[in-house]
Amino acid sequence: MGKAIVITSGKGGVGKTTAAANIGTGLAQIGKKVCLVDADIGLRNLDVVMGLENRIVYDLIDVVEGYCRVRQAMIKDKRFDTLYLLPAAQTREKDAVNPDQMGKLITELKQDFDYVIIDCPAGIEQGFKNATSGADMAIVVTTPEVSAVRDADRIVGLLEAQELYDPYLVINRLRPDMVRKGDMMNTEDMIDILAIRLLGVVPDDESIIVSTNRGEPAVLDKRSQSGQAFRNIVRRLEGVEVPFMHLENNSMVQRFMRLIGIGGKS
Amino acid sequence: MSKEACIIKGNKNGLSISIPGEMEFNEVLTQLKVRLASAEQFFEGAAVHVTADNRELEPEEKHQLERTVREFGMVIQEPPVRVDGIEEHQREKHLEEEEEDTLLLRRTIRSGQKIKYDGNIVILGDVNPGAEVVCSGDILVLGSLRGVAHAGCNGNVSASVFAFRLEPTQLRIANYISRSPDEKLPKPLGPEMARVSENIIQISAYS
């Protein structure tokens, strides 16, 4: 029996889908059986980020409505045999499915996979309720912005109401240079407000935009710093203690040392 | 329900909904909603035009009606231009003998929109990624086709898909299915046509 993790944020555009794609791919990379579920009915993106859009024939709604079996709707990833995507319907809306149906579907998927990663839509309405129903745990994604943190706080409260306690936090798009200058919230500030377990900090990284547009998750790019951050997140999910990347006090010397390979773990 | 608020009829130009003259507008609207809701997705993607018998619709009323119809996934179409009564009759008869109905759409079909039609579809515009066009006949896109197209959906293997720029996410003809390659391809330079030949969907330049 696997574990179902919902990736949520409240606010849109903070990187839920990117996180889902990277965490899912990262878990598959270390040999886990993973199913990514796009719960963003009507505004699906996970298929595009994974580069699998052109393979979609059936979707989650077809499964729920009984037009096809789960196996028929699942799309095998191009890179990993143990990674699958269950795409959302694009021509439908959130109310095409209800939390009960989603719960059943996720339970069914958990039989066959080590991890079921659910990409939650933005907002706190029906889509959120669908995505969180059936999840065993939650990862809350935020960016170092007051509005995103506020929404993340709201989400943590709503998750508790759904009996999803003790979620993980992923801070996305952190800019160490701005934090150093005091122009951006730092990690401590955010943990202070949200008071939940930190799973990882992903630096702002141009390469992730390139990889997202190409449909190749950054976690596969050995040179990408954000990819490294996601690889660390994946290992932490697996219970390995990985020190956090030293993003916020990254001096030129440390960067240089890491470059020549004596900087230790980042 | 003493009197039907609206009569939904199918004809050459898709569906038409006609509204009786004397009924109160709000009543008409509620009854229409009940009618459409009970049909669930049956009407989704259908082209429709709304006509009122012996009554003038206020612009606001007209707008409300159109919005309701759109809520149920239907596509608003302007009423057909009436030519001479006899001439129209003859034309219809002539068409029936020759081939299926054709739906003409003068707009861009965007992500999340699905056009379904029993007949051919001609689109004067683009079909964007995430959009779906499904019909029992041929599909002609006088623009770029980047979404999903399914021609001959009732099993007509000789159906074809034509586009000025044919770059679909996925192509389906009858029971055949093909997807775009993963690596980037050079943009097509001219009109292309896809059809089934030797048991696969093949694309060739149209000339």
Contacts between the chains, C-beta under 8 A, distances in Angstrom:
chain1	res1	chain2	res2	distance
A	42	B	112	6.0
A	43	B	112	7.6
A	44	B	130	7.8
A	51	B	182	6.6
A	53	B	129	7.1
A	53	B	169	5.7
A	54	B	169	4.8
A	54	B	170	5.5
A	54	B	179	3.9
A	54	B	180	4.7
A	54	B	182	7.7
A	55	B	170	7.9
A	55	B	179	5.9
A	56	B	170	7.3
A	57	B	170	7.8
A	57	B	177	6.8
A	78	B	182	6.5
A	90	B	111	6.3
A	90	B	112	5.0
A	90	B	130	5.0
A	90	B	132	7.8
A	91	B	112	5.6
A	91	B	113	6.9
A	91	B	114	4.1
A	91	B	132	6.1
